[in-house]
Amino acid sequence: MKNLIGRWLAPPQQAEPEVLAQAVSGKVVLVTGASFGIGEALARRLGAAGARVLLAARSLEELQSLAALIRQRGGEAHCFQLDLREAEQIDRVASSILEQFGGVDILVHNAGKSIRRSLLKALDRPHDFERCAHVNYLGPVRLQLALLPKMIERRGGQIVNVSSVGVRMPAVAHWAAYLASKSAFDHWLGAAVPELRPYGIACTSVYLGLVHTRMSAPTKEYASMPGLSADQAACVLCRALIRRPRSLQPWWLGPVHLLSPMLERPLEWLQWLWFSR
Ligand SMILES: NC(=O)c1ccc[n+]([C@@H]2O[C@H](COP(=O)([O-])OP(=O)(O)OC[C@H]3O[C@@H](n4cnc5c(N)ncnc54)[C@H](OP(=O)(O)O)[C@@H]3O)[C@@H](O)[C@H]2O)c1
């Protein structure tokens, strides 16, 4: 039953390796957050499709074993240890990418930090909000700014934002740090689109629902809920690279987004009832 509902809410996407290869073969693709979950699964697929994959995250060991696996299978992969909370590291990684590869063709902003916590339990935790802001918004913006001039000069490329369905839905209690920072980057990219399109740079926002990864695991209720596997989510991202649409989202998110202004107050009220029990 759970699988059936999952397939209905987010029908599995196919990304034929040959079609993906046509889109990415020989291209320099930087994937942030490639050490685990969706980023790791995506990097494997990109490596197999002949992309020159640049893997970035904090966990160097995981990146190195992934790079070794991609090379073993005949692909090309390079590792960059990167903490998106550290401005200096971002600048250093961007400089060495520019120096070694002359820039990137595709940048997949996949790294992410999620926190689910009641506001009342976060009163002495301003760092929750700061960390999410750095990993999900400020770090990606800094990295993108450093790599953008080359994309503009070459008049091409793609920027992919791995976002969440929550960004397009009314606010939900406990998710403020995560969704505010994801929304900020989504908005930033939306504002960049009109200026970047004349240079042939495509911007794609991918709004994912639940994906069963290390990120969603701490929320116990999610374990029994329908969702994608990391590899299924990577397939969705592959389709974003193949088709280069402005956005990709589950079929039901469009109507929910349209109805959001009407749903906001009733949802606030329902949540208020729930929390005052
Ligand atoms: N899982 C879901 O249900 C879901 C739903 C919607 C959207 N998403 C989005 O999908 C993306 C991937 O998430 P996931 O589910 O694959 O989570 P994950 O398995 O926890 O992977 C997150 C990745 O981000 C990296 N990362 C975290 N903090 C970082 C930092 N300070 N600097 C650089 N990299 C950092 C992690 O690597 P290190 O720890 O090695 O740095 C890891 O590779 C995220 O943007 C997330 O918001 C996920």
The ligand as an SDF file (V2000), in Angstrom:
LIG
                    3D

 48 52  0  0  0  0  0  0  0  0999 V2000
   15.8960   13.6290    2.0600 N   0  0  0  0  0  0  0  0  0  0  0  0
   14.7850   14.3050    1.7850 C   0  0  0  0  0  0  0  0  0  0  0  0
   13.6590   13.9100    2.1830 O   0  0  0  0  0  0  0  0  0  0  0  0
   14.8610   15.5590    0.9430 C   0  0  0  0  0  0  0  0  0  0  0  0
   13.6450   16.1200    0.4960 C   0  0  0  0  0  0  0  0  0  0  0  0
   13.7020   17.2740   -0.2700 C   0  0  0  0  0  0  0  0  0  0  0  0
   14.9080   17.8480   -0.5960 C   0  0  0  0  0  0  0  0  0  0  0  0
   16.0780   17.2830   -0.1340 N   0  0  0  0  0  0  0  0  0  0  0  0
   17.3340   17.9480   -0.4740 C   0  0  0  0  0  0  0  0  0  0  0  0
   18.1690   17.0250   -1.1310 O   0  0  0  0  0  0  0  0  0  0  0  0
   19.5330   17.4030   -0.9070 C   0  0  0  0  0  0  0  0  0  0  0  0
   20.3480   16.1770   -0.5300 C   0  0  0  0  0  0  0  0  0  0  0  0
   19.8460   15.6540    0.6770 O   0  0  0  0  0  0  0  0  0  0  0  0
   19.9850   14.1190    1.1210 P   0  0  0  0  0  0  0  0  0  0  0  0
   18.6320   13.6610    1.4970 O   0  0  0  0  0  0  0  0  0  0  0  0
   20.7960   13.3580    0.1500 O   0  0  0  0  0  0  0  0  0  0  0  0
   20.7740   14.3140    2.4910 O   0  0  0  0  0  0  0  0  0  0  0  0
   22.1280   13.6450    3.0730 P   0  0  0  0  0  0  0  0  0  0  0  0
   22.1620   12.2160    2.7410 O   0  0  0  0  0  0  0  0  0  0  0  0
   22.1770   14.0830    4.4900 O   0  0  0  0  0  0  0  0  0  0  0  0
   23.2510   14.3930    2.2440 O   0  0  0  0  0  0  0  0  0  0  0  0
   23.4990   15.7600    2.4530 C   0  0  0  0  0  0  0  0  0  0  0  0
   24.7970   16.1010    1.7630 C   0  0  0  0  0  0  0  0  0  0  0  0
   25.1010   17.4740    2.0500 O   0  0  0  0  0  0  0  0  0  0  0  0
   26.4210   17.5590    2.5250 C   0  0  0  0  0  0  0  0  0  0  0  0
   26.6090   18.6450    3.4760 N   0  0  0  0  0  0  0  0  0  0  0  0
   25.9760   18.8090    4.6690 C   0  0  0  0  0  0  0  0  0  0  0  0
   26.4980   19.8570    5.3260 N   0  0  0  0  0  0  0  0  0  0  0  0
   27.4730   20.3650    4.5170 C   0  0  0  0  0  0  0  0  0  0  0  0
   28.3750   21.4380    4.6440 C   0  0  0  0  0  0  0  0  0  0  0  0
   28.4210   22.2070    5.7540 N   0  0  0  0  0  0  0  0  0  0  0  0
   29.2310   21.6870    3.6360 N   0  0  0  0  0  0  0  0  0  0  0  0
   29.2280   20.9140    2.5210 C   0  0  0  0  0  0  0  0  0  0  0  0
   28.4020   19.8790    2.3440 N   0  0  0  0  0  0  0  0  0  0  0  0
   27.5400   19.6050    3.3390 C   0  0  0  0  0  0  0  0  0  0  0  0
   26.6960   16.2100    3.2020 C   0  0  0  0  0  0  0  0  0  0  0  0
   28.0870   15.8970    3.1620 O   0  0  0  0  0  0  0  0  0  0  0  0
   29.1020   16.0270    4.3970 P   0  0  0  0  0  0  0  0  0  0  0  0
   28.3430   15.6890    5.6410 O   0  0  0  0  0  0  0  0  0  0  0  0
   30.1660   15.0650    4.0190 O   0  0  0  0  0  0  0  0  0  0  0  0
   29.5590   17.4480    4.3400 O   0  0  0  0  0  0  0  0  0  0  0  0
   25.9500   15.2470    2.2870 C   0  0  0  0  0  0  0  0  0  0  0  0
   26.7580   14.8360    1.2190 O   0  0  0  0  0  0  0  0  0  0  0  0
   19.5090   18.4930    0.1660 C   0  0  0  0  0  0  0  0  0  0  0  0
   19.6890   19.7440   -0.4290 O   0  0  0  0  0  0  0  0  0  0  0  0
   18.1170   18.3820    0.7450 C   0  0  0  0  0  0  0  0  0  0  0  0
   17.6620   19.6220    1.2580 O   0  0  0  0  0  0  0  0  0  0  0  0
   16.0740   16.1510    0.6110 C   0  0  0  0  0  0  0  0  0  0  0  0
  1  2  1  0
  2  3  2  0
  2  4  1  0
  4  5  1  0
  4 48  2  0
  5  6  2  0
  6  7  1  0
  7  8  2  0
  8  9  1  0
  8 48  1  0
  9 10  1  0
  9 46  1  0
 10 11  1  0
 11 12  1  0
 11 44  1  0
 12 13  1  0
 13 14  1  0
 14 15  2  0
 14 16  1  0
 14 17  1  0
 17 18  1  0
 18 19  2  0
 18 20  1  0
 18 21  1  0
 21 22  1  0
 22 23  1  0
 23 24  1  0
 23 42  1  0
 24 25  1  0
 25 26  1  0
 25 36  1  0
 26 27  1  0
 26 35  1  0
 27 28  2  0
 28 29  1  0
 29 30  1  0
 29 35  2  0
 30 31  1  0
 30 32  2  0
 32 33  1  0
 33 34  2  0
 34 35  1  0
 36 37  1  0
 36 42  1  0
 37 38  1  0
 38 39  2  0
 38 40  1  0
 38 41  1  0
 42 43  1  0
 44 45  1  0
 44 46  1  0
 46 47  1  0
M  CHG  2   8   1  16  -1
M  END
$$$$
